[in-house]
């Protein structure tokens, strides 16, 4: 952020942008697949029969044991915020900080799903 605040912008090549976009897309696809696999009924809506003979355990005990959202959120912070959120100027740096401040809300909403 110091580089952005001093007016020095980091430039990315189209190849670097494409590579980082692929990383982000792969990450979100992995999260989607992983999350969906925990909800067999939702899988059925998409025609996926991987857990066709199962129902999700919705008990309180099971819900508190699941840490998938927390791990995915930590991965999102590391993938998105370091590699994807480009900072070219002070406004971008401020947006970065605003996003960081929003993560606690995201963590709460993810845990409610």
SETIVEX-991924 format. One record per residue (C-alpha): residue number from 1; residue in one letter; x negated, y negated, z negated. Coordinates in Angstrom, 3 decimals. Each point is the difference from the previous one (the first is absolute). Example, Ala and Ser with C-alpha at 12.3 -4.5 7.8 and 13.67 -1.06 7.14 Angstrom:
2
+-----+------+----------+----------+----------+
|  nr | rest |     east |    north |       up |
+-----+------+----------+----------+----------+
|   1 |    A |  -12.300 |    4.500 |   -7.800 |
|   2 |    S |   -1.370 |   -3.440 |    0.660 |
+-----+------+----------+----------+----------+
This chain:
113
+-----+------+----------+----------+----------+
|  nr | rest |     east |    north |       up |
+-----+------+----------+----------+----------+
|   1 |    X |    0.000 |    0.000 |    0.000 |
|   2 |    X |   -2.895 |   -2.352 |   -0.534 |
|   3 |    X |   -0.835 |    0.199 |    3.683 |
|   4 |    X |    3.557 |   -0.917 |    0.927 |
|   5 |    X |    0.104 |   -2.856 |   -2.496 |
|   6 |    X |   -3.213 |   -1.421 |    1.403 |
|   7 |    X |    1.500 |   -0.036 |    3.494 |
|   8 |    X |   -1.891 |    2.998 |    1.401 |
|   9 |    X |    2.423 |    2.351 |    1.707 |
|  10 |    X |   -0.684 |    3.661 |    0.502 |
|  11 |    X |    0.675 |    1.051 |    3.584 |
|  12 |    X |    1.177 |    3.464 |    0.923 |
|  13 |    X |   -0.333 |    1.621 |    3.396 |
|  14 |    X |    3.031 |    1.622 |    1.675 |
|  15 |    X |   -1.643 |    3.385 |   -0.630 |
|  16 |    X |   -0.356 |   -0.723 |   -3.727 |
|  17 |    X |    3.591 |   -1.228 |   -0.176 |
|  18 |    X |    1.243 |    3.138 |    1.763 |
|  19 |    X |   -2.036 |    2.215 |   -2.344 |
|  20 |    X |    1.361 |   -1.743 |   -3.098 |
|  21 |    X |    3.552 |    0.129 |    1.388 |
|  22 |    X |   -0.400 |    3.739 |    0.552 |
|  23 |    X |   -1.203 |    0.406 |   -3.592 |
|  24 |    X |    3.052 |   -1.885 |   -1.266 |
|  25 |    X |    2.393 |    1.971 |    2.209 |
|  26 |    X |   -1.581 |    3.297 |   -1.083 |
|  27 |    X |    0.286 |   -1.070 |   -3.642 |
|  28 |    X |    3.695 |   -0.894 |    0.294 |
|  29 |    X |    0.756 |    3.200 |    1.902 |
|  30 |    X |   -1.747 |    2.040 |   -2.709 |
|  31 |    X |    1.990 |   -1.823 |   -2.710 |
|  32 |    X |    3.233 |    0.564 |    1.914 |
|  33 |    X |   -0.651 |    3.715 |    0.463 |
|  34 |    X |   -1.120 |    0.447 |   -3.583 |
|  35 |    X |    2.944 |   -1.889 |   -1.460 |
|  36 |    X |    2.547 |    1.656 |    2.264 |
|  37 |    X |   -1.316 |    3.434 |   -0.963 |
|  38 |    X |    1.135 |   -0.702 |   -3.573 |
|  39 |    X |    3.600 |   -0.543 |    1.140 |
|  40 |    X |    1.242 |    3.086 |    1.805 |
|  41 |    X |    3.457 |   -1.435 |    0.664 |
|  42 |    X |   -1.539 |   -3.038 |    1.702 |
|  43 |    X |   -2.175 |    2.336 |    2.068 |
|  44 |    X |    3.201 |    1.652 |    1.193 |
|  45 |    X |    1.316 |   -3.333 |    1.289 |
|  46 |    X |   -3.046 |   -0.155 |    2.279 |
|  47 |    X |    0.355 |    3.606 |    1.129 |
|  48 |    X |   -3.017 |    1.130 |   -2.020 |
|  49 |    X |    0.439 |    3.487 |   -1.453 |
|  50 |    X |   -3.210 |    0.248 |   -2.028 |
|  51 |    X |    1.847 |    0.155 |   -3.331 |
|  52 |    X |    3.408 |    1.009 |    1.332 |
|  53 |    X |    0.694 |    2.377 |   -2.864 |
|  54 |    X |   -0.767 |   -2.521 |   -2.754 |
|  55 |    X |    1.557 |   -2.914 |   -1.854 |
|  56 |    X |   -1.905 |   -2.796 |   -1.699 |
|  57 |    X |   -0.347 |    0.309 |   -3.769 |
|  58 |    X |    1.529 |   -3.300 |   -1.141 |
|  59 |    X |   -0.389 |    0.611 |   -3.715 |
|  60 |    X |   -1.573 |   -2.728 |   -2.115 |
|  61 |    X |   -2.912 |    2.282 |   -0.873 |
|  62 |    X |   -0.860 |    0.582 |    3.642 |
|  63 |    X |    0.396 |   -3.667 |    0.922 |
|  64 |    X |   -2.531 |   -1.127 |   -2.582 |
|  65 |    X |   -2.509 |    2.625 |    1.151 |
|  66 |    X |   -0.181 |   -1.247 |    3.568 |
|  67 |    X |   -2.949 |   -2.266 |    0.702 |
|  68 |    X |    0.264 |   -0.038 |    3.790 |
|  69 |    X |    1.175 |   -3.615 |    0.176 |
|  70 |    X |   -2.760 |   -1.206 |   -2.294 |
|  71 |    X |   -2.690 |    1.695 |    2.081 |
|  72 |    X |    1.482 |   -1.258 |    3.250 |
|  73 |    X |    0.166 |   -3.526 |   -1.401 |
|  74 |    X |   -3.649 |    0.184 |   -1.036 |
|  75 |    X |   -0.890 |    1.238 |    3.482 |
|  76 |    X |    2.027 |   -2.818 |    1.543 |
|  77 |    X |   -1.895 |   -2.577 |   -2.037 |
|  78 |    X |   -3.319 |    1.489 |    1.157 |
|  79 |    X |    0.909 |    0.540 |    3.725 |
|  80 |    X |    2.178 |   -3.002 |    0.717 |
|  81 |    X |   -1.413 |   -2.672 |   -2.202 |
|  82 |    X |   -3.664 |    0.651 |    0.703 |
|  83 |    X |    0.042 |    1.081 |    3.634 |
|  84 |    X |    3.106 |   -1.477 |    1.576 |
|  85 |    X |    0.751 |   -3.352 |   -1.624 |
|  86 |    X |   -2.360 |   -2.229 |    1.937 |
|  87 |    X |   -1.009 |   -3.288 |   -1.621 |
|  88 |    X |   -0.866 |   -2.755 |    2.453 |
|  89 |    X |    0.829 |   -3.062 |   -2.057 |
|  90 |    X |    1.231 |   -1.249 |   -3.351 |
|  91 |    X |    3.637 |    0.699 |    0.925 |
|  92 |    X |   -0.885 |    3.658 |    0.696 |
|  93 |    X |   -1.837 |    0.185 |   -3.334 |
|  94 |    X |    3.053 |   -1.389 |   -1.786 |
|  95 |    X |    2.202 |    2.562 |    1.765 |
|  96 |    X |   -2.409 |    2.738 |   -1.120 |
|  97 |    X |    0.310 |   -1.141 |   -3.606 |
|  98 |    X |    3.794 |   -0.181 |    0.315 |
|  99 |    X |    0.067 |    3.583 |    1.271 |
| 100 |    X |   -2.171 |    1.161 |   -2.883 |
| 101 |    X |    2.414 |   -1.662 |   -2.422 |
| 102 |    X |    2.878 |    1.866 |    1.679 |
| 103 |    X |   -1.424 |    3.473 |   -0.618 |
| 104 |    X |    1.454 |    0.338 |   -3.515 |
| 105 |    X |    3.499 |   -0.568 |    1.446 |
| 106 |    X |   -0.682 |    2.539 |    2.744 |
| 107 |    X |   -1.161 |    2.494 |   -2.596 |
| 108 |    X |    3.232 |   -0.432 |   -1.969 |
| 109 |    X |    2.253 |    0.336 |    3.050 |
| 110 |    X |   -1.888 |    3.060 |    1.242 |
| 111 |    X |    0.404 |    1.715 |   -3.347 |
| 112 |    X |    3.762 |   -0.534 |    0.168 |
| 113 |    X |    0.378 |    1.778 |    3.339 |
+-----+------+----------+----------+----------+
